[in-house]
Amino acid sequence: MKSVKNWLVVLLVMGIIISLVSGCSSKADGAQEKVAESQSLAGQTLFVYCGAGMTKPFGEIADKFKTETGCEMEVVYANAAQLQNQIKTTGEGDLFIAGSADELAPVKDFVTKSKELVKHIPVLAVKSGNPLGISGLNDLAKEGVEVVLGDGDATPIGKIANKALTDLGILSNVNVIARAATAPEIFNALSVDECDAIIVWKENVTGSATEIVKTTDLDTYVKKVPAAQLSSSKNTETLDAFMTFLDSDSAKAIWENYGYEVVN
């Protein structure tokens, strides 16, 4: 009996040891799988063109993708005209994040497919406290109001401003003291007190000391930001992985943190 009991004790101990070793091995294998997954794109690189107005949110998205996958992200930020020119002349790049779908037309022969990411919402912004009492676009034509707009030929927000003010029949009456090449430059003009009002993207002023005028004047000019895959891309699997990442909750949360409205 003693011999049997001793063998039972030995078997029990061995079972515990095997269980512990197996558990540790399982955990290690799981950790290794996670490491392998996070480094699955190590050594790969994506080359992206992105509108300058989206530098902060897209930069954060690109950094997060690199952290999670090991993929290097080379991103060029500029206004639409500059990016379109680079796409056409260099024949390089994987993806174009444009300020609106309209900006894909000049490079349509270089785009294989695209999908909408977020809404690009134009707003009328003024100094904190709205000292001039501006209530809508028509007030921009009042005497003494100095306005900075985007380049009407090179940047989507500049084109929208021109269209909105032209539709109201007041563009020629607005005192436009400067035209900026990018949305961040437009915002900077207001933030350093160089003008009284601007028309800019919502995300450029969200969380700042400036103030968005509550008006419906720009509601019909809302655009959608597309992610357009380029025919020059040679890294289709990595690009597909990034396009999938753009649909993730973490990527969408970053857009939303900067004041964007996710399309889907």
Sequence and secondary structure as in RCSB ss.txt:
>XXXX:A:sequence
MKSVKNWLVVLLVMGIIISLVSGCSSKADGAQEKVAESQSLAGQTLFVYCGAGMTKPFGEIADKFKTETGCEMEV
VYANAAQLQNQIKTTGEGDLFIAGSADELAPVKDFVTKSKELVKHIPVLAVKSGNPLGISGLNDLAKEGVEVVLG
DGDATPIGKIANKALTDLGILSNVNVIARAATAPEIFNALSVDECDAIIVWKENVTGSATEIVKTTDLDTYVKKV
PAAQLSSSKNTETLDAFMTFLDSDSAKAIWENYGYEVVN
>XXXX:A:secstr
 HHHHHHHHHHHHHHHHHHHHHHHHHHHHHHHHHHHHHTTTTT EEEEEEEGGGHHHHHHHHHHHHHHH  EEEE
EEE HHHHHHHHHHH   SEEE SSGGGGGGGGGGEEEEEEEEEE EEEEESTT TT   SGGGGGSTT EEEEE
 TTT HHHHHHHHHHHHTT GGGSEEEEEESSHHHHHHHHHTTS SEEEEEHHHHTTSSSEE   STTGGG EEE
EEEEETT   HHHHHHHHHHHTSHHHHHHHHHTT EE  
